[in-house]
Amino acid sequence: MRYLFSFLWTVIFHLVTADVVVSDLLVRASGQDIKSGLGPKLSSGSRILLPGDSDFPPASERWQEYAKPTFSAIVEVTNENDISETASPRDIIYANNNSMPFLALGGAHGSITSLEGFQNGIGIRLSKLKNITVSDDGTYATIEGGVTNGEVMRALKAVNKQSATGVCECTGFMGALLGGGHGLLQGHYGMVIDNVIDFRVVMADGSIVNVSDTSDHDYFWALRGAGHNFGIVPSLRYKIYEPDYLQWNYTMMAFSQDKLEAVYEVMNKITARPEHELTNVINYAIWMRSPDIDPNNVLIFFGLIYPIPDDNGTTFTSWFLDLNPLSVQSQIVQYWDLPKLTGNGDDSPICQHGVNNHLRFPIYLDEYNLTATRSAYDLFNNMTAEVTAFKDSMILFEAYSLVAVRLVDWANSGFAWRDTKVLVAPVITYAPDAALDDTAIKFGNRTREILYEGTQGTRWWPVLRVYVNYAFGDETLDQLYGQLGWRTDKLAGIKQKIDPNNRFRWFAPVVR
Ligand SMILES: Cc1cc2nc3c(=O)[nH]c(=O)nc-3n(C[C@H](O)[C@H](O)[C@H](O)COP(=O)(O)OP(=O)(O)OC[C@H]3O[C@@H](n4cnc5c(N)ncnc54)[C@H](O)[C@@H]3O)c2cc1C
């Protein structure tokens, strides 16, 4: 018996050891294949990182741990010239020829569940594509595909210019743009997509094209709202402006939950004002726990931001101050200080990668139904108390100015939801733990449902409207790309023409 046991143990040991060696060899072989096949085609300065390399983990880290893509190799391309002349077209062709999936990597903040379908592919990391050059006449900038919002803001500041960008400094500028791009200056300059003059695009077959409204109207339309589906953008030309909006008033107040109805009534009062009065005023709220202020209940942090002077901004702020907030922080700041102050700076906790699951369930609203808002609060308050792992979750309410957004025809781009007023996003945050995933998804979805149910009867076509860049991944095409069918049909038609093999299918695919 002892011998039999010993024999079995020896066999098992050899099998296990052999398995490890074989699988290890396979992993290394595929990595080496990529290196030897693709490496010589890349220009100097580019790098291919494989899983064993010390720089691989930071290069493949994501903001979102849940349902994330994985990589056999990360290819860091160096500049637009490398892409257009040697690198990206060839490595994309290489990936095509070898049936390897590929995915552009910008700020790595993409968090939709469709990204989980991308496993062991080639990541085309754009982090070295950082050039931003201003045209001689100062009316536009050529911006490369790997910049973050913060880098665009700082580069424009250095030449005394401004334009629309996303708010969060560490988020990819291009990733945000391709889905629409909301930000602080959208009331003045429109959404981020509204400022694109033309795109350079690397297509699925490796060819490189310029896409503008005149060169290919439909392709240009699709890139602005559903752009993740239609190519890799190494650079684009982007409108920039004299900086009219430099000094801003920033007021942040904390309210206890008993003030919820009063606060949201005032928010409704502001949102219902004629648009021209809101050109300059942005309001936003965050529900989250802050035990040092209130150990038991979620707090409502409410912020008002406007460039000064602005009489409406001053009046609106006074309405909230009249509600006796628990605390008030008010200051005059420079435009470029706002990301940091609103918790969106490069060094803010929100910019941490590789730590948490952040399950987001966004919904656009036109106004707040106070009953639904209270129900959503109660659910959020209870769940973040009962499941302590969810204690760092939050709900964001972003109401940016809309004047310039609505000056653009609603049918003008692949982004469908110009008629909305407030972007709301429950974000269920927790350390990765598969045992909690179902509960987190039910919690997030139920919160969104409550808010959605509160819109019933208030709209002519009560569809759930979702910002594709915040989407969880279980939304329908109509909810992401627009109702009535024509938008989704149009996107499917453009897809058939531009990317018939659907190689760009990892982020909110327009064809499922
Ligand atoms: C903390 C935080 C703050 C945010 N703030 C804002 C905000 O203020 N405004 C706003 O509108 N959105 C905001 N978003 C949403 C953001 O726009 C999306 O998460 C977006 O997908 C992030 O892009 P990325 O480049 O950082 O991520 P990535 O995961 O690198 O990219 C997302 C998708 O875009 C593709 N992609 C990236 N770059 C390119 C390129 N050059 N060419 C082609 N495809 C490309 C990727 O392949 C991927 O499919 C925020 C998100 C987070 C997590």
Ligand as a Chemical Component Dictionary entry (heavy atoms), coordinates in Angstrom:
data_LIG
# 
_chem_comp.id                   LIG 
_chem_comp.type                 NON-POLYMER 
_chem_comp.pdbx_formal_charge   0 
_chem_comp.three_letter_code    LIG 
# 
loop_
_chem_comp_atom.comp_id 
_chem_comp_atom.atom_id 
_chem_comp_atom.alt_atom_id 
_chem_comp_atom.type_symbol 
_chem_comp_atom.charge 
_chem_comp_atom.model_Cartn_x 
_chem_comp_atom.model_Cartn_y 
_chem_comp_atom.model_Cartn_z 
_chem_comp_atom.pdbx_ordinal 
LIG C1  C1  C 0 -12.587 58.328 -12.832 1  
LIG C2  C2  C 0 -13.265 58.551 -14.143 2  
LIG C3  C3  C 0 -13.581 59.845 -14.537 3  
LIG C4  C4  C 0 -14.214 60.072 -15.760 4  
LIG N1  N1  N 0 -14.530 61.348 -16.127 5  
LIG C5  C5  C 0 -15.125 61.568 -17.317 6  
LIG C6  C6  C 0 -15.438 62.894 -17.747 7  
LIG O1  O1  O 0 -15.183 63.877 -17.071 8  
LIG N2  N2  N 0 -16.059 63.043 -18.938 9  
LIG C7  C7  C 0 -16.375 61.988 -19.735 10 
LIG O2  O2  O 0 -16.941 62.194 -20.798 11 
LIG N3  N3  N 0 -16.084 60.724 -19.357 12 
LIG C8  C8  C 0 -15.475 60.495 -18.178 13 
LIG N4  N4  N 0 -15.190 59.211 -17.788 14 
LIG C9  C9  C 0 -15.551 58.088 -18.667 15 
LIG C10 C10 C 0 -14.444 57.870 -19.677 16 
LIG O3  O3  O 0 -14.674 58.725 -20.754 17 
LIG C11 C11 C 0 -14.453 56.411 -20.179 18 
LIG O4  O4  O 0 -14.194 55.557 -19.097 19 
LIG C12 C12 C 0 -13.428 56.185 -21.275 20 
LIG O5  O5  O 0 -13.682 54.935 -21.861 21 
LIG C13 C13 C 0 -12.025 56.186 -20.722 22 
LIG O6  O6  O 0 -11.068 56.194 -21.742 23 
LIG P1  P1  P 0 -9.573  55.732 -21.412 24 
LIG O7  O7  O 0 -8.751  56.043 -22.591 25 
LIG O8  O8  O 0 -9.156  56.269 -20.096 26 
LIG O9  O9  O 0 -9.740  54.169 -21.200 27 
LIG P2  P2  P 0 -9.273  52.932 -22.110 28 
LIG O10 O10 O 0 -9.792  51.750 -21.383 29 
LIG O11 O11 O 0 -7.838  52.988 -22.408 30 
LIG O12 O12 O 0 -10.082 53.157 -23.427 31 
LIG C14 C14 C 0 -11.482 53.026 -23.455 32 
LIG C15 C15 C 0 -11.896 52.542 -24.841 33 
LIG O13 O13 O 0 -11.477 53.509 -25.789 34 
LIG C16 C16 C 0 -10.583 52.927 -26.734 35 
LIG N5  N5  N 0 -9.547  53.920 -27.043 36 
LIG C17 C17 C 0 -8.783  54.639 -26.194 37 
LIG N6  N6  N 0 -7.976  55.466 -26.880 38 
LIG C18 C18 C 0 -8.240  55.258 -28.186 39 
LIG C19 C19 C 0 -7.742  55.809 -29.404 40 
LIG N7  N7  N 0 -6.797  56.755 -29.425 41 
LIG N8  N8  N 0 -8.256  55.349 -30.572 42 
LIG C20 C20 C 0 -9.238  54.411 -30.585 43 
LIG N9  N9  N 0 -9.738  53.848 -29.468 44 
LIG C21 C21 C 0 -9.244  54.277 -28.290 45 
LIG C22 C22 C 0 -10.031 51.685 -26.054 46 
LIG O14 O14 O 0 -9.649  50.713 -26.997 47 
LIG C23 C23 C 0 -11.221 51.235 -25.220 48 
LIG O15 O15 O 0 -12.084 50.479 -26.009 49 
LIG C24 C24 C 0 -14.542 58.970 -16.583 50 
LIG C25 C25 C 0 -14.221 57.674 -16.179 51 
LIG C26 C26 C 0 -13.591 57.463 -14.980 52 
LIG C27 C27 C 0 -13.257 56.058 -14.583 53 
# 
loop_
_chem_comp_bond.comp_id 
_chem_comp_bond.atom_id_1 
_chem_comp_bond.atom_id_2 
_chem_comp_bond.value_order 
_chem_comp_bond.pdbx_ordinal 
LIG C1  C2  SING 1  
LIG C2  C3  SING 2  
LIG C2  C26 DOUB 3  
LIG C3  C4  DOUB 4  
LIG C4  N1  SING 5  
LIG C4  C24 SING 6  
LIG N1  C5  DOUB 7  
LIG C5  C6  SING 8  
LIG C5  C8  SING 9  
LIG C6  O1  DOUB 10 
LIG C6  N2  SING 11 
LIG N2  C7  SING 12 
LIG C7  O2  DOUB 13 
LIG C7  N3  SING 14 
LIG N3  C8  DOUB 15 
LIG C8  N4  SING 16 
LIG N4  C9  SING 17 
LIG N4  C24 SING 18 
LIG C9  C10 SING 19 
LIG C10 O3  SING 20 
LIG C10 C11 SING 21 
LIG C11 O4  SING 22 
LIG C11 C12 SING 23 
LIG C12 O5  SING 24 
LIG C12 C13 SING 25 
LIG C13 O6  SING 26 
LIG O6  P1  SING 27 
LIG P1  O7  DOUB 28 
LIG P1  O8  SING 29 
LIG P1  O9  SING 30 
LIG O9  P2  SING 31 
LIG P2  O10 DOUB 32 
LIG P2  O11 SING 33 
LIG P2  O12 SING 34 
LIG O12 C14 SING 35 
LIG C14 C15 SING 36 
LIG C15 O13 SING 37 
LIG C15 C23 SING 38 
LIG O13 C16 SING 39 
LIG C16 N5  SING 40 
LIG C16 C22 SING 41 
LIG N5  C17 SING 42 
LIG N5  C21 SING 43 
LIG C17 N6  DOUB 44 
LIG N6  C18 SING 45 
LIG C18 C19 SING 46 
LIG C18 C21 DOUB 47 
LIG C19 N7  SING 48 
LIG C19 N8  DOUB 49 
LIG N8  C20 SING 50 
LIG C20 N9  DOUB 51 
LIG N9  C21 SING 52 
LIG C22 O14 SING 53 
LIG C22 C23 SING 54 
LIG C23 O15 SING 55 
LIG C24 C25 DOUB 56 
LIG C25 C26 SING 57 
LIG C26 C27 SING 58 
# 
